[in-house]
Amino acid sequence: MKVLVVGGGGREHAIAWKVAQSPRVDKIYCAPGNAGIARIAQCVDIPADAVDELADFAQENAVDLTVVGPEVPLMKGIVDVFVKRGLRIFGPSRDAAVIEGSKYFAKLLLQKYNIPTARFKAFDNYEEAVKYLDDIQYPTVIKTDGLAQGKGVIIADDREEAQKALEDIMLKRIFGKSGDTVIIEEFLEGREASVLAFTDGKTVIPMVSAMDYKRIYDGDMGPNTGGMGNIAPNPYYSDEINTDVMEKILKPVIKALDMEGRKYKGVLYAGLMLTEDGPKVLEFNARFGDPETQVILPLLDTDIVDIMDAVIEERLNSIQVKWLDKTAICVVAASGGYPGKYQTGFEISGLDEVDDDVMVFHAGTKADGDKVLTAGGRVLAVTAIGDTLLEARAKAYDNIDRIDFKGIQYRRDIGKVKV
């Protein structure tokens, strides 16, 4: 069968890599792809958000299954367009994907169905939002309602920082229309966990839990990024917590969306805080996470195409999803200056020196003849698997140290945990 993967980052490289392992698949396309994906798939020069053009391509090339990686095409209704044309596609409809597209919608849904989350208030008026800052405790969390590439969440330690965040979002409009509405939210304390699940709108099957490292510097210092690394499973996420999350969060939210006429099919990603009062929702994503996918899919021991088919056909309850009893870690190498301004176009060396059992998932890369050049903020992620976190960690760092490009930066503390 022919599979089209939509997107061109590390997540899409990991998806294409996993799809390639299916004996059912003999051709993979990726739009637009990157230098790493080009080694296992035919890259197609169509932007990930060019929904109609992608549907045309899928029809003209008799694509059997399309898998959507990024959030933007989901919000633009790519699934609805494909379904209308009779094309098979894995991902939620636009009405269901709004759970990521609007944080305000998500908060109202959680509130309505009594699903645990932080207390909040939403504002579309700057003066009213600033006035509210006098009534709350600090630290507090300021969020844009819309998409902001993982950077629309600001933790303000005091009123001055909170007001500056509101000014940047609502007056300077650094996130554009995504900041038309702002959420001011209670700061939750605890351990963060990323829990992704496959769902066909009825059955919910959780994946291996993950632990994300969002900030740019060691020790969780500096600004938030799209993610600088990940480990799976999350060492703080117990079977007991998983039961809680399934019964109080994941199953209820899928049921709630169905009751709202927004049946959800695909991958639902719950960003959670494990608090003293139990797990609470920080946010939802309507797709595979990045770089969570780079540690979760290497541990998947079931044909991913079989799972995706079962989701599309609403028979997920007939599939047994198995996982390797191992640990995975990925370390992201980013351009110098990221998440602020950075330069690209630097040659990447050492890619051929990486061990055969270690994966290098390309994100911001492009091919230039025989060379591979940097082409984004997060350039690539090195993923290693081991029987223990210690073993996986040593392998990942031993291999990423062999890779180099001008300005390369990566955290040295991914996987350093005390349980």
Secondary structure as UniProt FT lines:
FT   STRAND          2..7
FT   HELIX           10..19
FT   TURN            20..21
FT   TURN            23..24
FT   STRAND          27..32
FT   TURN            35..36
FT   HELIX           37..39
FT   STRAND          42..43
FT   TURN            48..49
FT   HELIX           51..60
FT   TURN            61..62
FT   STRAND          65..68
FT   HELIX           71..75
FT   TURN            76..77
FT   HELIX           78..84
FT   TURN            85..86
FT   STRAND          89..90
FT   HELIX           94..101
FT   HELIX           103..112
FT   TURN            113..114
FT   STRAND          120..123
FT   HELIX           126..132
FT   HELIX           133..135
FT   STRAND          140..144
FT   TURN            149..150
FT   STRAND          153..156
FT   HELIX           159..166
FT   HELIX           167..171
FT   TURN            174..175
FT   HELIX           176..179
FT   STRAND          182..186
FT   STRAND          191..199
FT   STRAND          204..206
FT   STRAND          210..212
FT   STRAND          215..217
FT   TURN            218..220
FT   STRAND          221..224
FT   STRAND          229..232
FT   TURN            235..236
FT   HELIX           239..245
FT   HELIX           246..250
FT   HELIX           251..259
FT   TURN            260..261
FT   STRAND          266..275
FT   TURN            276..277
FT   STRAND          278..285
FT   TURN            290..291
FT   HELIX           292..296
FT   HELIX           297..299
FT   HELIX           304..312
FT   TURN            313..314
FT   HELIX           316..318
FT   STRAND          327..334
FT   TURN            336..339
FT   HELIX           351..353
FT   TURN            356..357
FT   STRAND          359..362
FT   STRAND          365..368
FT   TURN            369..370
FT   STRAND          371..374
FT   STRAND          378..386
FT   HELIX           389..400
FT   TURN            401..402
FT   TURN            406..407
FT   TURN            414..415
//
